[in-house]
């Protein structure tokens, strides 16, 4: 068998004196183009608003130039918002790629792990009961998401955890937690209910540097951890016996994948609320653009950043004088895709 036969399609084997590896050429090209598009969208979005700033001036300000008014608008008012959108999109898409690979199901998202509903319950409870400010709402959302995901994992444990059982338990727990969210909204004062509803629709409006910094730190830790699970994700696509024969400690590996996915989704939802369909749609788009057996992790993250940044731009410019929640825009994009995927899967099963 020749080296050409062993080489995966669409990948290039790199060799050095002490190092060899496989470069996913197609995925790298898609990620590079996606990154360039994200930067272009970000620069354009920063310049849009009541105080317009041309793209060239935006770049000049980012490099240290511009007037005092331009620096205030770009650096203090708009850059934190677009960075929050980029980081949240990357975290949600990467979490979705991990979840779908783990569960071997393109319909699996962090929602089935209880993260989104748990975070929603924590945030809404704090808003309704304490009228807490923006400082405490993200912390409550983060705690709620992590607690709900822990509950799902514990209930799904039966001498180990498999993806199918985890999804079923997650859906059940999610419905119970969602009923708690509805109860809080019913008993809330009108102003608190409005604040909670805005948060539940997902929004990066009003984002400040205090939100960007913890997001950036979290992703600086979690993205390398996600990439490090690459071999594990490849192995668990096979049967359990095959994975064990490859030297994978299945339960420890699955726990690492789930914890990373949960942490990514929790920090994203705590920063911007539950932005719908990003974790579901983006990994499948990345898979179809790049090919392969599972969603590519880094490409999914880049395309997630592009989707949320673009959706936020549309959300604040499509209606003059009025701003939509970014989660509404992503839902408009994602809902038709979900219907198409369900129809396609049904046709395949009945063929």
Number of C-alpha atoms within 10 A of each C-alpha: 5 6 7 10 8 8 12 13 13 14 15 15 14 10 10 7 5 5 7 10 11 13 14 17 15 17 24 16 13 18 22 14 14 21 18 14 17 22 15 13 17 25 22 18 24 24 22 16 12 7 10 12 20 13 17 11 18 26 18 15 20 14 9 10 13 16 11 10 10 19 19 14 19 23 17 14 16 22 24 23 25 27 23 28 32 26 25 33 29 32 32 35 37 34 34 35 33 33 30 22 24 24 21 16 13 19 18 22 30 29 25 23 32 34 35 33 30 32 34 29 28 25 30 31 24 21 25 21 13 11 17 16 10 13 10 15 25 25 18 22 32 26 20 26 30 23 17 25 29 17 16 25 23 14 15 20 13 10 7 13 17 17 18 15 17 19 25 15 20 25 17 15 21 23 14 14 22 17 13 19 22 13 14 20 20 12 12 19 13 12 12 21 18 13 14 25 13 15 25 25 19 23 26 25 20 11 22 18 16 10 20 22 13 13 21 15 10 17 20 11 12 20 20 11 15 24 16 13 18 14 12 21 20 14 20 22 16 12 9 15 11 13 18 14 10 13 10 18 13 19 13 11 18 22 14 17 23 23 19 22 29 28 22 29 32 30 28 29 30 29 27 25 28 27 27 24 24 30 31 25 27 29 33 24 18 27 19 14 16 23 16 16 11 22 27 28 25 22 30 35 31 28 28 32 33 27 26 29 28 23 23 27 23 17 21 19 16 11 10 7 8 9 16 21 21 28 27 19 23 22 19 13 17 19 14 11 17 16 11 12 16 13 12 11 13 11 10 9 8 6 6
